[in-house]
Amino acid sequence: MPDDNDSRHQVNGQSESHPEFLWGVAAIGEAINRNPRQVFHLISTGALKSVQKRGGRWVCSRAALLREFGA
């Protein structure tokens, strides 16, 4: 049976520590061990195909991003 403490660490059915979508270059960079400036460079050169701009913010699926990096 799941512990009641497990539900505190979820937001909209997603774990807070590993969300399904990464919003912003800081979060994207954290996932791939890069700083925001490096992430901007990867986006501008087309190296990150899974990253899209939505509502003025960069966003991508964690799974797609990690697939691109072969993880």
N, C-alpha and C positions, 0 to 999 in steps of 0.2 A: 504494500500500500504506500503511495507517495506521501512524503512528509509535507506538512502544511508550509514549511519553510521554502519548499521548492516553488510554490506558486508566487512567492514574493519576488523571485528573481526572473519573472517573466512579464513581458509587456506585449499585449496583443498576441499571446500564444508563442512569443519568441523569447529566447533567452537573452537577457540584457548583455551578457558577456560576448555572445556571438550572434548578432542580428543577421537576418537574411539579406537585408539591403544595407549598403554602406553609403551614408549621405555626407558629402563634403570631401575635399581632398585630404584633410587631416585623417579622417576615418579610413579612407582608401589607402593612404600611405601607411597607417598603422598595420593594416592587414598584410601589406607586402613589404614591410620594413623599409619604407622610403619616407623622406620628408616631403612636406607639401610642394616645395619648389620642384623636386624631382618628379612628383606626380603630375604637376602641370606640364612639365617637359614631355613626359611620356604621353600625355593626352594630346598635346599640340603636334607631336610628331606622328600620331596615329598608332603608337605602339600598344595602347590600351583600347582595344576594340569594344570591350563590354561596357565602357563608361559612357554615359549620356548626360546631357544637361536637361534637367527638368525643373521648371519654375525658378531658374536662375542658380540652381545648385547642381553640382556634379553628383551622380548617383550610379551605383552598379550593384549587381548581385554578387554577394560574397563567393558563391559557388562558381559563377562564371569567371570572376577575376582570378580565383585560385587555379581554375583550369587553364587560363591563359599563361599563368606562371608555372604550369606543370606540377602543381602541388596536389 
